[in-house]
Amino acid sequence: MAKNQTYSHVIQANSNKKKNIKLGILMYNTRSNQNLIHSNHVMKTDQTFVSNERLKVKVLIVGLGPAGTACGMGLARRSISVLALDRAYFPRDKICGDALPLFAQGLVNHLGINDRAPEMLCHSEIFERGSIHAKKIMHGKSIPGWRINVDGVQTQKPCLQAVKRFDLDNWLVDCCANRQLPMRFGWQVQKMRWEETLKQWLVEGKINSPDGVKVGQFLVAAEIVVGCDGAASTIQRHCRRINDRQPHALASRFYLKSPDDLCISRNKDCLISRIDYRWPGETSYAWAFAVPGGFNCGVAAMPLPMTPTPKRGFELLQLTRDWSKEIKQLVSSSIIQPSLIHTHQDVQISTMAIPVIHPSHQQRPPAGIMLTGDAASLVDPHQGHGIDRALESGGLAASVIRQGIEEGHGPERMTQHYQARLEARTRKWRKGWQQLKCEYNEER
Ligand SMILES: Cc1cc2nc3c(=O)[nH]c(=O)nc-3n(C[C@H](O)[C@H](O)[C@H](O)COP(=O)(O)OP(=O)(O)OC[C@H]3O[C@@H](n4cnc5c(N)ncnc54)[C@H](O)[C@@H]3O)c2cc1C
């Protein structure tokens, strides 16, 4: 799919039609295998449609970021009645550092990003300063692939892959479209409830036009709901216990665009990204990751093991402003390609909470609900990466559902199976807390 082309469920209006006409059933995705219960579209006097969609599916995927698209790709073309929806229209931005962890690199390469859209990827070396890892190398411990460079350490090869989320997520949605996954955009889930008589989850919400105007509402009945709706998950909110508190990191992001704003490296073929643990005694760090057309920069205030509340918003903003001034000083000349960055503002700082994995507790949602990615609070508390875990947990949910359907299991059994497999996987991920604790103690 061409860049900037948006998926849309907007129905072509015939301008000659009279006002307030009932248009009956109009479906966006004709190949979908879900049961349509009822769909009405009423044209209002201002030419917008008010639609009332009622659908029944076996599996509903809420959110089409990395977790939702991984789940969607795993369930598409499988004769499973599935629907995936997202409140946004794509392409859309997502506040992120844009760095692909190893597992995510492997997966997007496997999906063919290198052949189909290599221009979206940026490879760079990493310069790291102030971390325990960097200090060890500086004090004589040799780690293969790393060398000392002035006051920090640097990789010998480009090993960081970054892709702007604007592009990555759009591309992942494109991969789902190629697999004919039924999708809806502009559909925002607002509430859900269990309907005992139907033995189904009823998920309700509103339908917005691309410019944010409410054009309708929907009600989807589903046996299984896969919550892939990110850090402020509506699905998670509806099924968590009141006292469940998840630790959060707080992070900020801004883009520095080429050609005017930057280039940290003079050599286009040898871009250098930076990770800078610049605040002694803290686990927070600043970054500048090379992306096509510039750098994604930001500050991550990671939660401390003893005090799981990170910095407050205004403190983070101040640190980020300082970092943006400093990083600009590092910019000497500009020789990389003209900007492809899609945020149109210069150094606009955005901040967002990151739901990191809990050191011991795991959420146990009710039967028929599977939480994935940020909605399941899976982010690494040490470095804040979560794209890999979102892709992995989304794929895991799909594989458990496929297997469950093949073996004739009900939603309850499938949910238990998913929880058990996720739990086994997260045992390793929780070690991030031990690492954080070690670093914190060493710093003190
Ligand atoms: C500042 C910052 C920097 C980060 N840097 C990195 C990094 O460099 N590398 C890395 O691996 N990770 C990074 N992360 C973490 C990473 O962004 C997340 O872990 C990852 O995006 C999680 O993917 P997801 O699919 O679970 O959720 P998301 O990517 O958040 O996708 C959720 C989707 O659900 C949709 N949605 C939300 N609510 C609703 C609703 N009610 N109804 C319908 N749709 C809904 C949203 O529109 C969105 O498309 C960073 C996070 C932050 C905040």
Ligand as a Chemical Component Dictionary entry (heavy atoms), coordinates in Angstrom:
data_LIG
# 
_chem_comp.id                   LIG 
_chem_comp.type                 NON-POLYMER 
_chem_comp.pdbx_formal_charge   0 
_chem_comp.three_letter_code    LIG 
# 
loop_
_chem_comp_atom.comp_id 
_chem_comp_atom.atom_id 
_chem_comp_atom.alt_atom_id 
_chem_comp_atom.type_symbol 
_chem_comp_atom.charge 
_chem_comp_atom.model_Cartn_x 
_chem_comp_atom.model_Cartn_y 
_chem_comp_atom.model_Cartn_z 
_chem_comp_atom.pdbx_ordinal 
LIG C1  C1  C 0 8.521   7.529  24.898 1  
LIG C2  C2  C 0 8.527   6.048  24.640 2  
LIG C3  C3  C 0 9.631   5.465  24.029 3  
LIG C4  C4  C 0 9.626   4.101  23.739 4  
LIG N1  N1  N 0 10.692  3.575  23.059 5  
LIG C5  C5  C 0 10.683  2.289  22.691 6  
LIG C6  C6  C 0 11.722  1.767  21.870 7  
LIG O1  O1  O 0 12.618  2.494  21.431 8  
LIG N2  N2  N 0 11.676  0.451  21.558 9  
LIG C7  C7  C 0 10.679  -0.361 21.984 10 
LIG O2  O2  O 0 10.702  -1.567 21.689 11 
LIG N3  N3  N 0 9.648   0.115  22.739 12 
LIG C8  C8  C 0 9.619   1.419  23.083 13 
LIG N4  N4  N 0 8.571   1.917  23.817 14 
LIG C9  C9  C 0 7.476   1.025  24.200 15 
LIG C10 C10 C 0 6.590   0.712  22.976 16 
LIG O3  O3  O 0 6.185   1.916  22.373 17 
LIG C11 C11 C 0 5.347   -0.078 23.392 18 
LIG O4  O4  O 0 5.734   -1.121 24.256 19 
LIG C12 C12 C 0 4.617   -0.674 22.184 20 
LIG O5  O5  O 0 4.138   0.348  21.357 21 
LIG C13 C13 C 0 3.449   -1.540 22.650 22 
LIG O6  O6  O 0 2.711   -1.961 21.525 23 
LIG P1  P1  P 0 1.144   -2.313 21.678 24 
LIG O7  O7  O 0 0.720   -2.868 20.386 25 
LIG O8  O8  O 0 0.926   -3.094 22.917 26 
LIG O9  O9  O 0 0.436   -0.898 21.947 27 
LIG P2  P2  P 0 0.384   0.408  21.034 28 
LIG O10 O10 O 0 1.541   0.469  20.141 29 
LIG O11 O11 O 0 0.159   1.537  21.986 30 
LIG O12 O12 O 0 -0.925  0.201  20.146 31 
LIG C14 C14 C 0 -2.199  0.279  20.725 32 
LIG C15 C15 C 0 -3.234  0.554  19.638 33 
LIG O13 O13 O 0 -4.531  0.483  20.248 34 
LIG C16 C16 C 0 -5.326  1.561  19.801 35 
LIG N5  N5  N 0 -6.295  1.855  20.861 36 
LIG C17 C17 C 0 -6.049  2.370  22.084 37 
LIG N6  N6  N 0 -7.189  2.487  22.779 38 
LIG C18 C18 C 0 -8.174  2.029  21.980 39 
LIG C19 C19 C 0 -9.597  1.908  22.146 40 
LIG N7  N7  N 0 -10.201 2.267  23.278 41 
LIG N8  N8  N 0 -10.311 1.428  21.110 42 
LIG C20 C20 C 0 -9.710  1.053  19.941 43 
LIG N9  N9  N 0 -8.371  1.156  19.736 44 
LIG C21 C21 C 0 -7.617  1.626  20.760 45 
LIG C22 C22 C 0 -4.331  2.707  19.559 46 
LIG O14 O14 O 0 -4.845  3.633  18.616 47 
LIG C23 C23 C 0 -3.105  1.952  19.041 48 
LIG O15 O15 O 0 -3.081  1.874  17.643 49 
LIG C24 C24 C 0 8.531   3.291  24.126 50 
LIG C25 C25 C 0 7.416   3.866  24.752 51 
LIG C26 C26 C 0 7.407   5.226  24.996 52 
LIG C27 C27 C 0 6.195   5.845  25.631 53 
# 
loop_
_chem_comp_bond.comp_id 
_chem_comp_bond.atom_id_1 
_chem_comp_bond.atom_id_2 
_chem_comp_bond.value_order 
_chem_comp_bond.pdbx_ordinal 
LIG C1  C2  SING 1  
LIG C2  C3  SING 2  
LIG C2  C26 DOUB 3  
LIG C3  C4  DOUB 4  
LIG C4  N1  SING 5  
LIG C4  C24 SING 6  
LIG N1  C5  DOUB 7  
LIG C5  C6  SING 8  
LIG C5  C8  SING 9  
LIG C6  O1  DOUB 10 
LIG C6  N2  SING 11 
LIG N2  C7  SING 12 
LIG C7  O2  DOUB 13 
LIG C7  N3  SING 14 
LIG N3  C8  DOUB 15 
LIG C8  N4  SING 16 
LIG N4  C9  SING 17 
LIG N4  C24 SING 18 
LIG C9  C10 SING 19 
LIG C10 O3  SING 20 
LIG C10 C11 SING 21 
LIG C11 O4  SING 22 
LIG C11 C12 SING 23 
LIG C12 O5  SING 24 
LIG C12 C13 SING 25 
LIG C13 O6  SING 26 
LIG O6  P1  SING 27 
LIG P1  O7  DOUB 28 
LIG P1  O8  SING 29 
LIG P1  O9  SING 30 
LIG O9  P2  SING 31 
LIG P2  O10 DOUB 32 
LIG P2  O11 SING 33 
LIG P2  O12 SING 34 
LIG O12 C14 SING 35 
LIG C14 C15 SING 36 
LIG C15 O13 SING 37 
LIG C15 C23 SING 38 
LIG O13 C16 SING 39 
LIG C16 N5  SING 40 
LIG C16 C22 SING 41 
LIG N5  C17 SING 42 
LIG N5  C21 SING 43 
LIG C17 N6  DOUB 44 
LIG N6  C18 SING 45 
LIG C18 C19 SING 46 
LIG C18 C21 DOUB 47 
LIG C19 N7  SING 48 
LIG C19 N8  DOUB 49 
LIG N8  C20 SING 50 
LIG C20 N9  DOUB 51 
LIG N9  C21 SING 52 
LIG C22 O14 SING 53 
LIG C22 C23 SING 54 
LIG C23 O15 SING 55 
LIG C24 C25 DOUB 56 
LIG C25 C26 SING 57 
LIG C26 C27 SING 58 
# 
